[in-house]
Structures are given as C-alpha cells and as structure tokens.
Amino acid sequence: MSLGSQIAWDDTVLPFQLDKSDIRGRVARLDGVLEEVLAQHDYPPAIEALIAETALLTALIGQTIKLRWKLSLQVRGDGPCRLVATDYFAPGDDGTPARVRAYASYDADKLDPEGDPFPQIGKGYFAVLLDQGEGTQPYQGITPIAGGSLSSCAETYFAQSEQLPTRFALSFGRSQAPGTEAQWRAGGIMLQHMPKASPLMGGEGGTGEQGLLAADDILDGDEAEDWTRANLLLDTVEETELVGPHVQPTDLLVRLFHEEAPRVFDPQPVNFGCTCSADKVRQTLSIYSAKDIEKMTTEDGVVTADCQFCGAHYEFDPRTLGFEAEIAPDARG
C-alpha cells in the first residue's frame, strides 16, 4: 500500500450498510485531528485516553445524524475526571469537512495520570446534546455512567433513549511508524440496527446494568439473529486493523462482513475546528451589568477570556461589554 492511500483515509468517517440485514455502520479514523485536539492542552495520559475515546465516539455518532449544526457529548462524573466535552459540527456544504473539538476538566491532585482512565470518572452521566441551530429547540438525552468504558455508555444511551441496538469497537493510543515521531491514532467501527419498535417500550425496565435497556430487550426473531451474527463478526476485528494505517477501511469491511454484503457510501472528511470568536464572547457577556463587568476587569484594565477548546485568548475594553456598554466594541487579542 502506498503512503498516499494511507493518508487518504486519515481523518475520515466512512458510512456503510450491511444489505443482508437492517444494520448500518460507520468506520472512523482520527489521526491528525486527534493530535490537534490534544495539543491544545498538556493533558496527562489518562485524560488523553478519555478525550480520544470521546472524540472518536463523537465523530462516529455525529455522522449518523441528519445534522444541520452541532452534536455534543458530555461525560460528567464525581471522580478525578470531572468533565469530558466534545463537539461535532456538521459540514457546511457537501464535500467540506466536518469539525471536531474537545477538552477535559480534572482534579490533578486526585487523578492517577497513568491509571485506568474510565474508573476515574466515578459516578455521573453520559449526555448527548443535539442543536440544529437557530429556530430549533435543542435536544438532550442522558444516561448514567454504566459498563466499563465510554463506548459502553454510548451503547446504553442508544438502547435506552433511542431504542436502537448499537455496538462500538474502538482502538486508540500513541503509535510510531519506523522513521516517524510517535503520534495519536484512533479508529473504530459503529454498528447500529435500523429503527423499530422495542418489545419493552413502555415497560418497567431492561436487562442491562441498573435496569437499563439492552439490545436483547429491543430485538427478537430474525432481527436478533442478524444482530448477533454481525456482532460476532465484529468481535474478530483486531486493534491494529481499526487504527490503520496499513488496512484501508474498505478492505476491513470486506474482511469482516463480506457475507453480509457491505455497501459503502461517500466518506466524510473531519478536521479539528473551533467556533469561538470575540463576538461570541461579547454575546455571552451581554447579560451582565456594568458593575458585574467591573468585577471581571483585571488590574491591567481589561476583561480576558480563554477558549477551553482551542486555547484562544481574548482581551476586551470593559466599557464595550455588557448591556450597559458605554462605547462601541473594539476587541484586542
């Protein structure tokens, strides 16, 4: 395989469908995107791993939705890792990249930087937030932290909130090819059964952890057999096949699902991207009075703001801020 063919699949999400069953899926590779996301902060390894997993889930889930603006994932817990937040922005036009950004908040004194990442979230919730833009009502779905990974949390969310059996197989970490520097690579496959009525919808609960719905509660008969067979095939995937770069996603789908008649669609490129701006910071601060703005003003006579996602730094003349602004805006920085 040539270097060009490897690069062609970096930072992409490839949609596919298994024609012998009502199952759709996505294959994602995040390479340069993940490097840029993690380069914005000096995170310890445990936090990097949680961000990598969440960013990969976000890219996979975001591409399955008829999205006009933004999909967000938020993981909040009472452990040393307090928050992981990611955003997926839909492409503006056909053929243009989608954008992903992410950041985390954690207690450095309590975190085990080299320890198992997932238990350090503690008890909390996994949230999916969907915002289709101006003139629409944002949607939010929440499920408890459950299972042994964020992938398991996402599977529980889809079973519980959407009644859609969903499965993720993910791999991520730092890798190094001969003659190159070590860098982050991540790859994964998402399988999802097409929508149908759940046998337990309206019931008292499911067979999953904490009484939540699981795939077995939603499917029966031939559909259950198709789902089980696809999952058994996915179980044979190797981590090196997921992250690449030497196995193309199309070749991987043929290797895993050739008997299921996989059909692929146009791949979606993904870039790192942030939507912060001085105007958006001003809008956020527009609800504050002049007295409130005064409390935010530094000894140097400016109001500062930093973007958690990309690290952009903004400085403002306090007289231009709030609903009692004295003069026209003139942001610096």
The 8 nearest C-alpha neighbors of each residue, nearest first, counted from 0:
[[1, 4, 2, 245, 5, 3, 246, 247],
 [2, 0, 3, 4, 5, 6, 245, 7],
 [1, 3, 5, 4, 6, 0, 7, 245],
 [4, 2, 6, 1, 5, 7, 0, 8],
 [3, 5, 7, 1, 2, 6, 0, 8],
 [6, 4, 2, 3, 7, 244, 8, 245],
 [5, 7, 9, 3, 8, 4, 2, 244],
 [8, 6, 4, 5, 9, 3, 11, 10],
 [9, 7, 6, 11, 5, 10, 28, 4],
 [8, 10, 6, 28, 11, 7, 30, 29],
 [11, 9, 29, 28, 269, 30, 268, 8],
 [10, 12, 268, 267, 28, 269, 9, 27],
 [11, 13, 27, 267, 266, 26, 25, 268],
 [12, 14, 266, 26, 25, 27, 267, 11],
 [15, 13, 25, 264, 263, 24, 266, 12],
 [16, 14, 263, 24, 262, 264, 25, 23],
 [15, 17, 23, 262, 261, 18, 24, 22],
 [16, 18, 261, 259, 22, 260, 19, 20],
 [17, 19, 260, 20, 16, 261, 259, 262],
 [20, 18, 259, 17, 260, 21, 261, 258],
 [21, 19, 18, 22, 17, 225, 259, 222],
 [22, 20, 193, 192, 23, 17, 18, 19],
 [23, 21, 192, 20, 17, 191, 193, 16],
 [24, 22, 16, 191, 15, 190, 17, 192],
 [25, 23, 190, 189, 15, 14, 191, 16],
 [24, 26, 14, 189, 13, 188, 15, 59],
 [27, 25, 188, 13, 12, 187, 248, 189],
 [28, 26, 12, 187, 186, 11, 13, 59],
 [27, 29, 186, 10, 11, 9, 185, 30],
 [30, 28, 10, 185, 32, 33, 184, 9],
 [29, 31, 184, 32, 33, 10, 9, 183],
 [32, 30, 34, 33, 35, 29, 10, 9],
 [33, 31, 271, 35, 30, 34, 270, 29],
 [34, 32, 36, 30, 35, 31, 29, 37],
 [33, 35, 31, 37, 32, 36, 183, 38],
 [36, 34, 38, 32, 33, 37, 31, 271],
 [35, 37, 33, 34, 38, 39, 100, 32],
 [36, 38, 34, 39, 35, 40, 33, 47],
 [39, 37, 35, 40, 36, 34, 41, 33],
 [38, 40, 37, 309, 36, 310, 35, 41],
 [41, 39, 38, 42, 37, 310, 102, 36],
 [40, 42, 43, 38, 39, 37, 47, 44],
 [41, 43, 40, 47, 46, 44, 37, 45],
 [42, 44, 112, 46, 45, 47, 41, 113],
 [45, 43, 47, 46, 112, 113, 48, 42],
 [46, 44, 116, 112, 48, 47, 43, 113],
 [45, 47, 49, 48, 44, 43, 42, 50],
 [48, 46, 44, 50, 45, 49, 42, 51],
 [47, 49, 51, 45, 46, 50, 44, 52],
 [50, 48, 46, 52, 51, 47, 53, 116],
 [49, 51, 53, 47, 48, 52, 54, 46],
 [52, 50, 48, 54, 49, 53, 47, 55],
 [51, 53, 55, 49, 50, 54, 48, 56],
 [52, 54, 56, 50, 55, 51, 57, 49],
 [55, 53, 57, 51, 56, 52, 50, 85],
 [54, 56, 52, 58, 57, 53, 51, 59],
 [57, 55, 53, 59, 54, 58, 60, 52],
 [56, 58, 54, 60, 55, 59, 61, 53],
 [57, 59, 61, 55, 56, 60, 54, 62],
 [58, 60, 56, 57, 62, 61, 25, 55],
 [61, 59, 57, 63, 62, 58, 56, 64],
 [60, 62, 58, 63, 59, 64, 57, 70],
 [61, 63, 60, 64, 59, 58, 12, 65],
 [64, 62, 60, 61, 65, 59, 25, 14],
 [65, 63, 66, 62, 61, 60, 70, 67],
 [66, 64, 67, 63, 62, 61, 89, 131],
 [65, 67, 64, 68, 89, 131, 69, 61],
 [68, 66, 131, 89, 65, 69, 132, 130],
 [67, 69, 131, 89, 132, 88, 66, 130],
 [70, 68, 88, 130, 87, 129, 89, 131],
 [69, 71, 129, 87, 86, 128, 61, 130],
 [72, 70, 86, 128, 85, 127, 87, 129],
 [71, 73, 127, 85, 126, 84, 128, 57],
 [74, 72, 84, 126, 83, 125, 75, 71],
 [73, 75, 125, 83, 82, 124, 126, 84],
 [76, 74, 82, 123, 81, 124, 73, 83],
 [77, 75, 123, 120, 81, 122, 121, 78],
 [76, 78, 121, 122, 81, 123, 120, 79],
 [77, 79, 121, 120, 119, 80, 76, 81],
 [78, 80, 106, 110, 109, 105, 119, 81],
 [81, 79, 105, 120, 78, 119, 82, 104],
 [80, 82, 76, 105, 75, 104, 79, 77],
 [83, 81, 75, 104, 103, 74, 80, 84],
 [82, 84, 103, 74, 73, 102, 50, 104],
 [85, 83, 73, 101, 102, 72, 103, 82],
 [84, 86, 101, 72, 71, 100, 54, 73],
 [85, 87, 71, 100, 99, 70, 101, 88],
 [86, 88, 99, 70, 69, 98, 61, 71],
 [89, 87, 69, 98, 68, 97, 86, 99],
 [88, 90, 97, 68, 66, 67, 69, 91],
 [91, 89, 97, 96, 92, 95, 88, 93],
 [90, 92, 89, 95, 93, 97, 96, 67],
 [93, 91, 90, 95, 94, 96, 89, 97],
 [94, 92, 95, 90, 91, 96, 267, 97],
 [93, 95, 92, 96, 267, 90, 268, 91],
 [94, 96, 90, 93, 92, 91, 97, 268],
 [97, 95, 268, 269, 90, 270, 98, 94],
 [96, 98, 90, 269, 89, 88, 270, 268],
 [99, 97, 270, 272, 88, 271, 269, 87],
 [98, 100, 87, 271, 86, 272, 270, 88],
 [99, 101, 86, 85, 271, 272, 36, 273],
 [102, 100, 85, 84, 308, 36, 86, 54],
 [101, 103, 308, 84, 83, 307, 85, 50],
 [104, 102, 83, 82, 84, 105, 50, 101],
 [105, 103, 82, 81, 80, 83, 102, 106],
 [104, 106, 80, 81, 79, 107, 103, 82],
 [107, 105, 79, 108, 109, 110, 80, 104],
 [106, 108, 110, 109, 105, 79, 111, 112],
 [109, 107, 106, 110, 79, 111, 105, 112],
 [108, 110, 79, 107, 106, 111, 78, 105],
 [111, 109, 79, 107, 112, 108, 106, 119],
 [110, 112, 114, 113, 109, 45, 119, 115],
 [113, 111, 45, 43, 114, 110, 44, 46],
 [112, 114, 111, 45, 44, 115, 43, 116],
 [115, 113, 111, 112, 116, 45, 110, 119],
 [114, 116, 117, 118, 45, 113, 119, 111],
 [117, 115, 45, 119, 118, 114, 49, 46],
 [116, 118, 119, 120, 148, 115, 147, 49],
 [119, 117, 120, 121, 116, 115, 147, 78],
 [120, 118, 78, 117, 121, 79, 116, 80],
 [121, 119, 78, 80, 76, 118, 117, 79],
 [122, 120, 78, 76, 77, 119, 118, 123],
 [123, 121, 76, 77, 144, 120, 78, 124],
 [122, 124, 76, 75, 144, 143, 77, 121],
 [123, 125, 143, 144, 75, 142, 74, 126],
 [124, 126, 74, 142, 141, 144, 143, 73],
 [127, 125, 141, 73, 140, 72, 124, 74],
 [126, 128, 72, 140, 139, 71, 141, 73],
 [129, 127, 139, 71, 138, 70, 72, 126],
 [128, 130, 70, 138, 137, 69, 139, 71],
 [131, 129, 137, 69, 132, 68, 70, 138],
 [132, 130, 68, 67, 135, 69, 129, 66],
 [133, 131, 130, 68, 135, 134, 67, 69],
 [132, 134, 135, 131, 136, 130, 68, 137],
 [133, 135, 132, 136, 131, 137, 130, 67],
 [136, 134, 133, 132, 131, 137, 130, 138],
 [135, 137, 138, 134, 130, 131, 132, 133],
 [138, 136, 130, 129, 135, 139, 131, 128],
 [139, 137, 129, 128, 136, 130, 140, 127],
 [140, 138, 128, 127, 129, 141, 137, 126],
 [139, 141, 127, 126, 128, 160, 138, 142],
 [142, 140, 126, 125, 127, 124, 139, 143],
 [141, 143, 125, 124, 156, 126, 144, 140],
 [144, 142, 124, 145, 125, 123, 141, 152],
 [143, 145, 124, 123, 125, 152, 122, 142],
 [146, 144, 152, 143, 208, 147, 151, 155],
 [147, 145, 151, 148, 152, 144, 208, 149],
 [146, 148, 151, 145, 117, 149, 118, 152],
 [149, 147, 151, 150, 146, 117, 152, 145],
 [148, 150, 152, 151, 153, 53, 52, 147],
 [151, 149, 153, 148, 152, 167, 154, 56],
 [152, 150, 154, 148, 149, 146, 153, 155],
 [153, 151, 149, 155, 150, 154, 145, 144],
 [152, 154, 156, 150, 155, 151, 149, 157],
 [155, 153, 151, 165, 157, 156, 152, 166],
 [156, 154, 152, 158, 153, 157, 159, 151],
 [155, 157, 153, 159, 154, 158, 160, 142],
 [158, 156, 161, 163, 154, 160, 155, 159],
 [159, 157, 162, 163, 155, 164, 212, 156],
 [158, 160, 212, 156, 157, 162, 155, 161],
 [161, 159, 157, 156, 158, 162, 140, 141],
 [160, 162, 157, 163, 158, 159, 156, 194],
 [163, 161, 158, 159, 160, 157, 197, 164],
 [162, 164, 158, 157, 161, 194, 165, 192],
 [165, 163, 214, 158, 192, 191, 162, 157],
 [166, 164, 191, 154, 190, 163, 157, 192],
 [165, 167, 190, 189, 154, 191, 168, 164],
 [168, 166, 189, 188, 150, 169, 190, 165],
 [167, 169, 188, 187, 189, 166, 170, 233],
 [170, 168, 187, 186, 167, 188, 171, 241],
 [169, 171, 186, 238, 185, 187, 241, 242],
 [172, 170, 185, 184, 186, 51, 169, 242],
 [171, 173, 183, 184, 174, 185, 48, 170],
 [172, 174, 183, 182, 181, 184, 175, 171],
 [175, 173, 181, 182, 183, 172, 184, 176],
 [174, 176, 181, 180, 179, 182, 177, 173],
 [175, 177, 179, 178, 174, 181, 180, 182],
 [178, 176, 179, 175, 180, 181, 174, 182],
 [177, 179, 176, 180, 175, 181, 174, 182],
 [180, 178, 176, 177, 175, 181, 182, 174],
 [181, 179, 175, 182, 178, 176, 177, 174],
 [182, 180, 175, 174, 173, 179, 183, 176],
 [183, 181, 173, 174, 180, 175, 184, 34],
 [182, 184, 173, 172, 34, 30, 174, 33],
 [185, 183, 30, 171, 172, 242, 29, 173],
 [186, 184, 171, 29, 242, 170, 28, 30],
 [187, 185, 242, 28, 241, 27, 170, 169],
 [186, 188, 169, 27, 168, 241, 26, 170],
 [187, 189, 26, 168, 25, 167, 27, 169],
 [188, 190, 167, 25, 24, 166, 26, 191],
 [191, 189, 24, 166, 165, 23, 167, 188],
 [192, 190, 165, 23, 22, 164, 24, 193],
 [191, 193, 22, 164, 21, 163, 23, 194],
 [192, 194, 21, 22, 191, 195, 23, 163],
 [195, 193, 163, 192, 196, 162, 161, 164],
 [196, 194, 197, 193, 163, 162, 217, 192],
 [195, 197, 198, 194, 200, 217, 162, 199],
 [196, 198, 217, 200, 199, 162, 195, 218],
 [199, 197, 217, 200, 196, 216, 218, 219],
 [200, 198, 202, 197, 201, 216, 217, 205],
 [201, 199, 197, 202, 198, 196, 162, 217],
 [200, 202, 199, 203, 204, 198, 197, 205],
 [203, 201, 199, 200, 204, 205, 198, 197],
 [202, 204, 201, 205, 199, 210, 200, 211],
 [205, 203, 210, 202, 211, 212, 206, 199],
 [204, 206, 212, 211, 210, 207, 216, 213],
 [205, 207, 210, 212, 213, 211, 208, 216],
 [208, 206, 211, 213, 210, 212, 205, 209],
 [207, 209, 210, 211, 145, 206, 146, 212],
 [210, 208, 211, 207, 145, 206, 205, 143],
 [211, 209, 205, 207, 204, 208, 206, 212],
 [210, 212, 207, 205, 209, 208, 204, 159],
 [211, 213, 205, 159, 207, 158, 206, 216],
 [212, 214, 207, 216, 215, 158, 206, 205],
 [213, 215, 164, 217, 216, 218, 158, 212],
 [216, 214, 213, 217, 218, 219, 223, 206],
 [217, 215, 214, 213, 218, 212, 199, 205],
 [216, 218, 197, 214, 215, 198, 162, 199],
 [219, 217, 223, 215, 222, 216, 214, 197],
 [218, 220, 223, 222, 221, 217, 215, 224],
 [219, 221, 223, 222, 224, 218, 225, 226],
 [222, 220, 224, 223, 225, 219, 218, 226],
 [223, 221, 225, 224, 220, 219, 218, 226],
 [222, 224, 219, 218, 226, 221, 220, 225],
 [223, 225, 221, 227, 222, 226, 228, 220],
 [226, 224, 222, 228, 223, 227, 221, 20],
 [225, 227, 223, 229, 224, 228, 222, 230],
 [228, 226, 224, 230, 225, 229, 223, 231],
 [227, 229, 231, 225, 230, 226, 224, 232],
 [230, 228, 232, 226, 231, 227, 233, 225],
 [231, 229, 233, 227, 232, 228, 234, 226],
 [232, 230, 234, 228, 233, 229, 227, 235],
 [231, 233, 229, 230, 234, 235, 255, 228],
 [232, 234, 230, 235, 231, 236, 229, 255],
 [233, 235, 231, 232, 236, 230, 168, 237],
 [236, 234, 233, 232, 237, 231, 255, 230],
 [237, 235, 234, 233, 238, 240, 255, 241],
 [236, 238, 240, 239, 235, 241, 234, 170],
 [239, 237, 241, 240, 170, 242, 236, 169],
 [238, 240, 241, 237, 242, 243, 170, 246],
 [241, 239, 237, 243, 238, 242, 246, 236],
 [240, 242, 186, 238, 239, 187, 243, 170],
 [241, 243, 186, 185, 239, 240, 184, 244],
 [244, 242, 245, 246, 240, 241, 239, 247],
 [243, 245, 5, 246, 242, 247, 9, 6],
 [244, 246, 243, 247, 5, 0, 240, 239],
 [247, 245, 243, 244, 240, 248, 251, 250],
 [246, 248, 250, 249, 251, 245, 8, 243],
 [249, 247, 251, 250, 252, 246, 26, 8],
 [250, 248, 252, 251, 247, 253, 263, 246],
 [251, 249, 253, 247, 248, 252, 254, 246],
 [250, 252, 248, 254, 249, 253, 255, 247],
 [253, 251, 255, 249, 254, 250, 256, 248],
 [254, 252, 257, 250, 256, 251, 255, 249],
 [253, 255, 251, 252, 256, 257, 250, 249],
 [256, 254, 252, 253, 232, 251, 257, 233],
 [255, 257, 259, 253, 258, 252, 254, 261],
 [258, 256, 253, 259, 260, 254, 255, 261],
 [257, 259, 256, 260, 261, 19, 255, 253],
 [258, 260, 256, 19, 257, 17, 261, 18],
 [261, 259, 18, 257, 258, 17, 19, 262],
 [262, 260, 17, 16, 259, 18, 256, 257],
 [261, 263, 16, 15, 17, 260, 264, 18],
 [264, 262, 15, 14, 16, 261, 265, 13],
 [263, 265, 14, 15, 266, 13, 262, 16],
 [264, 266, 267, 13, 263, 14, 15, 12],
 [267, 265, 13, 12, 11, 264, 14, 268],
 [266, 268, 12, 11, 13, 269, 265, 96],
 [269, 267, 11, 96, 10, 97, 12, 266],
 [270, 268, 97, 96, 10, 11, 98, 267],
 [271, 269, 98, 32, 96, 272, 97, 99],
 [270, 272, 99, 32, 98, 100, 35, 36],
 [273, 271, 98, 99, 100, 270, 274, 309],
 [272, 274, 275, 100, 309, 308, 271, 99],
 [273, 275, 276, 272, 279, 88, 309, 100],
 [274, 276, 273, 279, 306, 277, 280, 311],
 [277, 275, 279, 278, 280, 274, 313, 311],
 [276, 278, 280, 279, 281, 313, 330, 275],
 [279, 277, 281, 276, 280, 282, 275, 330],
 [280, 278, 282, 276, 281, 277, 283, 275],
 [279, 281, 283, 277, 282, 278, 284, 276],
 [282, 280, 278, 284, 279, 283, 285, 277],
 [281, 283, 279, 285, 280, 284, 278, 286],
 [282, 284, 280, 281, 285, 279, 286, 278],
 [285, 283, 281, 282, 286, 321, 287, 280],
 [286, 284, 321, 282, 322, 287, 283, 281],
 [285, 287, 284, 321, 322, 288, 283, 282],
 [288, 286, 321, 285, 284, 291, 322, 292],
 [287, 289, 291, 290, 321, 322, 323, 292],
 [288, 290, 292, 291, 323, 293, 321, 287],
 [291, 289, 293, 288, 292, 294, 287, 295],
 [292, 290, 288, 294, 293, 289, 287, 295],
 [293, 291, 289, 295, 294, 290, 288, 296],
 [292, 294, 290, 296, 291, 295, 289, 317],
 [293, 295, 291, 292, 296, 290, 297, 289],
 [296, 294, 292, 293, 302, 297, 291, 303],
 [295, 297, 302, 293, 301, 294, 300, 292],
 [298, 296, 299, 300, 301, 302, 295, 303],
 [299, 297, 300, 296, 301, 302, 295, 294],
 [300, 298, 297, 301, 296, 302, 303, 316],
 [299, 301, 297, 298, 296, 302, 316, 317],
 [302, 300, 296, 316, 297, 315, 299, 317],
 [301, 303, 296, 315, 314, 317, 295, 297],
 [302, 304, 314, 313, 301, 315, 305, 312],
 [305, 303, 313, 312, 314, 306, 302, 280],
 [304, 306, 312, 311, 310, 313, 307, 303],
 [305, 307, 310, 311, 308, 309, 312, 304],
 [306, 308, 310, 309, 305, 102, 311, 103],
 [309, 307, 102, 306, 101, 310, 100, 273],
 [308, 310, 311, 39, 306, 307, 273, 36],
 [309, 311, 306, 307, 305, 308, 39, 312],
 [312, 310, 306, 305, 309, 313, 275, 307],
 [313, 311, 305, 304, 310, 332, 306, 314],
 [314, 312, 332, 304, 303, 305, 331, 277],
 [315, 313, 303, 331, 332, 302, 301, 330],
 [316, 314, 330, 302, 301, 331, 317, 303],
 [315, 317, 301, 318, 319, 302, 330, 329],
 [318, 316, 319, 320, 315, 302, 301, 292],
 [317, 319, 325, 324, 316, 320, 326, 289],
 [318, 320, 328, 324, 326, 317, 316, 327],
 [321, 319, 324, 317, 318, 285, 281, 284],
 [322, 320, 285, 287, 323, 324, 288, 284],
 [321, 323, 285, 324, 288, 286, 287, 320],
 [322, 324, 321, 289, 288, 325, 320, 287],
 [325, 323, 319, 320, 318, 321, 322, 326],
 [324, 326, 318, 319, 323, 327, 320, 317],
 [327, 325, 319, 324, 318, 328, 320, 329],
 [326, 328, 319, 329, 325, 324, 318, 320],
 [329, 327, 319, 330, 326, 320, 316, 315],
 [328, 330, 327, 331, 316, 315, 319, 326],
 [331, 329, 315, 314, 328, 332, 277, 316],
 [330, 332, 314, 315, 313, 329, 316, 277],
 [331, 313, 314, 312, 330, 315, 277, 311]]
